[in-house]
């Protein structure tokens, strides 16, 4: 097992099971050996103790400079110690998968069996046959979302394929259930062909009340989502695009309050014109931003140029009203807001210094942001990242549980721009005027108000825009 461990374990914790002969050594010697190579013991559990041998599980945190091999090599040099095995706590959590299907009502006798299955289930099937809309009330469709990926653009990992993407999609399903009480099932497709993905999702959509597309590479993700939105009568939401956009706008609402700037007057620079960058731009334009400039590897996008990528062509035609040209540095001079969904380290302190007074920086590249917040903390009004180890984390988890809960509860046929704007405003509203600060512009994903407030505002927006097919009782 030790041979399978790699540097992917760095910065994590492992559990080492040790078998020690008490007549040859003291436990303190093992502790000293681990500490000498940088291991930090955080827990000790005695498994057995007798016959001159003690077996213990030791949980050891490893800083980035330490690997599991470093720990085991140190222990092997300690007389009287045998390393039985070593396990990573994260891997243990994933053994057998992280989700399961549990019946709402247990089958305890023959009568129960006849009602949930044959023969009585036939009456329910015929009711749906006569009125297909009853599938929303009589099956899992009313609260079931498919989390679908082809594994082509898994965050921070790239094109790792559908099997390797499964743990990520399982985790997404867990968040749906725990935070929004939305049942979700991970589906990873063994194809990266656009037409095959669209066809497959259409064929399996019967069982689901919504489709959450996840980690599908650009530009294919645009066509897949657009086609499915047109061809299905249930909400289709690409979270990498729109979830990111909603939470960015939520954070920006509050950041602008701190900087005392109007969304209608600020100049915004977006770095990285992929799926997330385009979605962020669209929601900001819908929210009232008038001067928005996009920068990609080619530099500033401008409508006087022609681009082979149709989404970049659209972008150039709908942004940069003053026809600015040049590099990221040129775009940032005098700008009020920087939103990065690009690559780590591309933003420099001097770039930020060239921005307008009290600039706002959202550096969201993962795992390394465009600039480390500590480098500009003293010269910005607000800085946010996509990381959990800095304040103001822009996290999609703030959006999708409440968004889908609301869409399902009103049986929305789509998720439109009004619903996204409403979700962002709901998230922003949770941070009160008294709480708002440079270090706190966005609520925690564990704030128990988030899902309910997003859900309610999403339902209201769906009703007001005419795409709700059911009005929840509290809105009648």
N, C-alpha and C positions, 0 to 999 in steps of 0.2 A: 504493500500500500504506500509505503514511503516514496517509492520511485515515481508514483503518479502525481506527487505534490509538485507544484511549480511556484514561480514568483507571483502567480495570481493570488496567492495567499497573503502577500505582504500587506501590512497595515491591518490585519485581521487577527482573530483569536483562534487558537487550536486547542484541542483537548488531548493531552498525552497520558496514556495509561502506562504506569510504571510498576514493575514488580521489583521489590527491593528486599535484599537479605539483611535483616536487622543486625545480625552479628558482624557484618562486614562494613556497614556504613550507617551514618545518621541521616535522617531526611534532610537536614540542613545543608548537607553537602550537595544534594541534588539541586536545591534552591540556589545555592551559590553558583553552581555550574551554569544554570539557566541565566541567572542575572549577569554573569560574566560576558555572555554573548549578546546581551540586550533584551532578553525575555523578561516580561513583567507578569508575575503570577497574580492572577485576580481571583482564583477560587481553587479550593482543594477538597476533594471528596474521597473518603476512605471506602474502598469497595470490599476489601476483606483484610483480616488481620489475624494471623495465627500460624503456628508451626514454624516460627522464625522468619516468615515471609509476610510482608505487607504489600497490598496492591492499592494504588491510589490513582485517581484521575485528577490531573492538574490542568487547569485552564490557564493558558499563557497568551497574553497579548503581545503581538509582534509589531514593532515599529517598521517603517518602510525599508529600513536597512537590514532587516533580519528575515530569514527564510526558515521554514520548518526543518530543513536539512541542517541549518546552523544549530538549532536546538537539539536535534537528535544526536548529532555528532558530539556535542558537548556532553550529553548524558552518557553516551557510549564509552566515553573516556573516564567516567566515574566508576570506580570499582564497586561491585555488588548491585549494580542497577541494570535492569533489562527493560528496554522499551517494547511493550507488548504491541501497541499500535498508536497511531496518531490520527486524529479526526479534525476536520474543520467544522465549526459550529454552523456555518452557513450551509455547507453541504448536507449536514445532518438534518437541517430544517427542510431540505428539499427531497429527502429520501421518500420515494413513493408518490411524489407530487405534493402540492400544497392545498388542493381543494378536493372535495368529494360531493357526491349527490346524496341528499338525505330526504326520505319521504316526509311530507308534511303530516300525514296521518298513517300510523303504523297499521299493518294488516295483521289482525289478531285472531280472526276466525273465518269460517267459510262465507259468512254473510259479508264481511268486509271485502273479501276477495271477489265476490260476485259483483259488488258495486264499483270497485275501482277497475276491475277487468271484466271478463265475460261472465254473465250475459248483459248486465245492466249498462256497461260502458257503451253498448250499441245505441242506447237512447241518446246519449250525449253526442256521439258521432253523427247521428242523424240530425240532431238539432243544429250542429255546425254545418252539415251538408245543406240544410234548408236555408240557413242564414250564416254565410261565412264569417260575418263580423262577430259572431258569438265566440270565435276562436280567441278573441281578446279577453273574454270573461271566463271561458271554460277551459283554457289551457295555460301553460306557462308563458305563452306569448305576451301576456299582459305585463310581465315583469322580467323578461329574459332578453339579454343583450349578447350578441356574438362579438367576441374580441378577436379580430381577424388580422393575420399578418402573413407575409411571405418570407419574413426574415431578411429582407434585402437592405434594411437601414436601421438596424437595432442601435439604440442610443449608445454612443461611445464605443461600439463594437463593429459597426458596418454591416457588410453582407455576410452574415454568418449562417444563413439558411434557416429553414423552418424548424428543424429539430432543436437547434441551439436556441431558437427564439422562444420555445415553449415555456421555460421557467419565467421569462419576462411576462408573457401573456397570462400565465397562471397568477402571477403577482398582481396584475391588473384586475383580474377577476376577483381576487380577494379584496382589493380596495373597493370595487363596486359594491360588494356585499356588505362589508363592514361599515363603510361610510354612508352609502346611499340605500342600503337594503335592496339593491338591484341584483338579481341573479344573473351571472355572466359566465359564459363558457369560452375557453380559449380554443381557437381553431387556427392551426398553422398549415398553410397550403404548400404542397410540393410542386409549385410552379411559380415562375416569376413572369409569366406571359400575361399581358394586360387583359386580353380577351378571355383567356381561360379563368382568370381571377374573377372578372365580372360575371361570367356565366355561372361559375361555381357558387358565388354568393347569392345570385338570383335563385338558383335551384334550392339552396338550403334556407332561404329567408322565411319560409312558412313558419318555422318554429320560433322566430324571434320578433320582438317588438322594436328592436333597434339594432343597428350595425355600427360598431366602433372599429374603424380601420386604424391600424397601428404599425409603425415601423416599416412602411412601404416607401421605397426610394422615389425621389423626384427625378424627372417630371411625371413618371407613370402615375403617381398618387393623385395628381390633379384630374387626369382623365378617368381613373377608376372611380373616384368620388363623384365627379360630375355626372358620369353615366348612371351610376347607381342611384343618385338622387332623383334623376329623371325617370328611371325605369322601375323603382320600387315605391311603395306607398307607406314606407316606414322611415324614421329618421336614419340618416347615414352621416357619420361624423368622423372625420379624420383628426384624431386628437393631437397628433404632432403639429398639425396646422392650427386648428381652431382652438384647441385647449390652451396651447401656448399663447395664442393671440388674446384670448379672453383674459388670462391672468396678467399678461403684460399690460393690457389696457387698465385693468383693475389697479395694478400697482402705480401706473402712470397718473391715474386720477388723483391719488393721494400724494404722489411725489410733486405734482404741479401745485397742490395746495400749499405744501411746505415751501416751494420755490416762489410762490405768489405769482404764477404765470398762467395764462389762459391757453387752453388747448387750441383755440382758433388762431392764436398769434405765434405760437412756438414753431421753430424749424426743427424737424426731426430727421436724423440720419439713421438709416437701417443698414447694417453690414451683414451680408449673407442673403442673397436673393434666391433662396430655395423654398421648400414647402412652408417652413415656419415664417421666414422673412416676408413672403408674399401675403400670408394670412394676417400677420401682424400689421402689415401696411394697409390691407383692406379694412380691417376693423378701425384703425386709426383714421383713415380717410372717412369712413362712415361716421366716426365720432366727432369729426369737425376739423381735423388737421388739414391745413391748406398748403403748407410748404413742407413737402416730404421728399427726401432724396435717398435713393438706393445705391449702394456700392457693392460690387462683386469683384471677382478677380480681375475683370476687365477694367475696373475703375467705376466711375459714376455712370449709371445708366441714363441715357438721354434719347429723346425721341428723334433726334436728327440722325441717329445710327440705326442700323438694321441688325437684328439678332436672330440666330437660327432657332434658339429656344423660344417657342411661342409664348410661354409665360413671361419670359424676360421682355419680349416685344410688347406684350400687354402692359407690363410694368412701366417700361420706358414711356409709353404713350399716355399713362395716367398719373405720372409723378413728375418731380423736378420741373415745376412750372417756370422757373427762372433760368432754365437751361444751363445749370452749372456743369462744369467739366473738370476732369482731373482725377486725383486719387482720394483715398479716404481722408488723408490729411487736408486736402483742399475742401472736401465736403464738410469737415468738422469746424472750420474756421467760422466763429460766430454762431454756431448751432447751439440750440438749447438742450436737445435730448439726443443721446446716442443709445440705440438698441442693437446689441450684437447677438446674432445667431449664426456665427461664422466659425472662427478658429481661435484657439488659445494664443495669447500673447501679441495680437496684432495691434492693440491699442497702447499707446505710450502716454506717459504723464504729460509730455509737452503737447500732445494732441488735445488732451483734456484742458490744458491751460489756454489753448487757443479758442476754446468754446466761449459762449456767452457767459455772463455772470451767473453764478449759482447753477451750474450745469447739472443735468440728470443723466446718470450712466447706468444702463442695464446691460451688464456683461454676462451673457447667458450661455456661452459655449461650454460644453461639458466634455471631459471632466475638468479641463483647464479653461477658465474664463478668458475673455479678450484682454483683461487686465486684472491683476490681483487687487481687491478692494483696498488693502492696506496702503497701496502706493498712491492712492488719490483721495483717501478719506478726508484729508484736510482742505481739499480744493473743490469739493462737490457739494451740492445740496443734498443729493441722495445717490447711493450706489446700491445696486441689487445684482444678484447672480442667480444661477440655477442650482447652486450648491447649498446643502443643508448646514454646512459648517460656517457660514457667514450669515449675518442678518439679511432680511428681505429676500428670502428664497422665492423665486418665481417658479411655482410648482403646479403642473397640470392637475394634480390631485385635488386642487381647490375647485376645479371646474367640472370634470366629467361626471362624478357621482350625482351631484345636484342637477346638472344639465339633463342627464338621461332620466333621473327620477321624475323631473318635471315633464319631460317629453312623453314618457310612458303614462304618467297619471292623467294627462289630457289627450292621450292617443294622437299626438301631433303627427302629421304626415311628413314633416321635414323639420330641420333645425335651421331657421333663417337668421339673417343678420340682426334682426330686432331681438331675438332670443339671446344671441351672443352678447350684444350690448347690455341687455338686462342682467345677464349673469355676471358680467364684469362689474356693473354698478352695484349689484348685490354684494359681491365679494368686498369691494372697496368700502361699502357702508358699514361693515362690521368693525372696522377700525374707527373708533369715535374720535371726536376733536380733541378730547382730553388725552387719549392714548397716542395719537399721531405724533411721530418723531422721526428723526433721521434714521434711527435704527429699527423703526416699526411702521412700515407703510402697507403691509400685507398681513392678513391673519395666518395663524398656524393651520396646517392641514388637519390638526386634531381639535380645532375650535368647533364645538358642537353646534354653533349657529350657522356654519357655512352651508351645509347641504340644504337645510330647510329654507334658508333665505334665498339661495340660488334657485331651488325648486319652485318656490312661490313666484318669484319674479319671472322665471321662464314660462310658467303656466300662464301668467297674466299676459305676457308678450305673445304667446301662441294664440290665446283667445282674441286679443285685440287685432292680430293680423290675419285672423280667419283660418288658421291651419289646425286648430284644436277640433278633434272629432268627438270629444267628450268634455263636459264641464264638471270638474270636481265639485263636490257638494259645497265646500266652503267658498266657492267663487260664484255660486248661483244667486 
